[in-house]
Every structure is written in structure tokens, then in C-alpha cells.
Amino acid sequence: MSHDILVLGSGPAGLAAAVAARGRGKSVLVIGNRWQDSPLARAERVDNYLGLPAGSGKELLAQFYDHAVKAGADFVTGRAVSMMVYGGVFATVGSQVYDGKALILAPGVQRQAKYPGEETYLGRGVSYCATCDGMLYRGKPVAVAGRSPDAPLEANYLKSLGCQVTYVAAQRPEGLDGDIPFVRGSRLAVIGEQAVTALEVDGAKLPCAGVFILRQAVAPTDLLPQLETENGVIRVDRTMATNLPGVFAAGDCTGGPLQVAKAVGEGHVAALSACAWLEEQS
């Protein structure tokens, strides 16, 4: 099913964008983790959001989500692992491809630093998507760096394909197939020559042909390498437009202050700008 606007991110900016776009009669699909997994959901108290003082972050997000649902936004829970902007917007989540006419990036900030060698070998043994690339490593040894709740399921999927899987994390997660070897470690580095040859785990080498790095989210600049940034954040103008036609950004990914009110306001502006852009194209 096609939508007018795809929103990447289910935090305050993404939900605000969804509500605003629905208010202008546009169909909206929000792609992201469960709202309960947002960093804001762990805030015990939010005192500075206008009109709703002394509530918890979880309570605030629950109201935001309920508002977006009642406004008619559609949701898909998952991690966007690839994206293309060419005569429209196409986002891959797992094995499904979703398309739209405009895109609003509202993924928050990436709080998990990249590993040494990760960018160097991206596409040459490093992957963010088991569904997309798993078949390439059938019968081969792969390491899964699990940094998300869904990582054990993706590791199990790789095993079902015939990959020789080793799971690497700070602790063995629930749901991981009992036959999958587990290596405890937190200091990781990707090693290779022309392609990946090993994952270094706390100084020890784990030989492998591929490394699946499974975080809760993939950075927007990894999804859209042509996206312009400035000082580590997505560069936008006053309308929240990026350098890519039909692509807008809002919230923490555009820089500070990292506040709920700022994210909500930017999400609203981005949605109105996306709606105006769509009208211009019709």
C-alpha cells in the first residue's frame, strides 16, 4: 500500500508529523520501534512540556501515540534497513518494501557509536539487515553483533538459512536459539582486507565472512548517503527541508536543544512543508 508521506521515527517528532499530515488529509505511514522503546519513555518526569506538567515520559508518549492513531496514521513496527529516493520514496523494513511520495526523517539521535572498521567494510561484509543479505552467507561463518531487542530473532533467521552464526553481546539474550554459539564481549572492531575476515571481540579475533550489526535503528546517513549533514546532524532549512527534494527532517536528528517541545514543533513544521511540497508536485 502506498502512502503520501513516510515518517521514519515513532518518537515525539515523528508522531507530531503524523498528526499534522493527517490534519491536511495526507495518508501517513510511521516506521519505527515501539514508542515504549523511545528514550523519552524512560524519563521519570517531564516538567517543561506546555500544558502537561509533572507527567512521566511514558505517559506523554502514550498520549502522543494515541493521538496519532486516532488521527488515522498507519504504523509498522520495525527497523528501516535501506531507503531510496528516486521518483518517490522506498523504505525496506525486514522483507517488506513500503513506498511514499515524501519522507520525514525523525529517528532521534544515534546513541550507539559505530565500531572501528564498520563504515570501511559496509557492503563488503558488514550488513545491517539479515533478511536482505543473509542468503549471501549461506554456509559461511557470520557474527551477529546484537544491540537490539529483535537481534536474537534475526540471528535465528540467519541460522535457518544455513549460516554458521555466532552471537556477540554483553550478555546472552532471551529468545536466541540454543544451538547458536554465544561470545560475551562489548569492545568490537571489524577486521578485513578487501572484505571482512574477522570480528575482534575484546581483543580476540572471531573469524567470519560477514558481520551483521543489528542496532535498534540505522543512521539516516547510512540509509541515504547523499543526505547532507553539518556537525554531525542533518542539515535543514527553516521549513525542515533537507538537500534532497521531498525529504524533510525533524527532532533530535537536526541538532539541539534535545527537548520534547522542540521535536514536536519541528515535526509539525516538517509535515506542513511536506504537504505543501506534495501539492506543488501535483
Order of alpha helices (4+ residues) and beta strands (2+ residues): beta-alpha-beta-alpha-beta-beta-beta-beta-beta-alpha-beta-alpha-beta-beta-beta-beta-beta-beta-alpha-beta-beta-beta-alpha
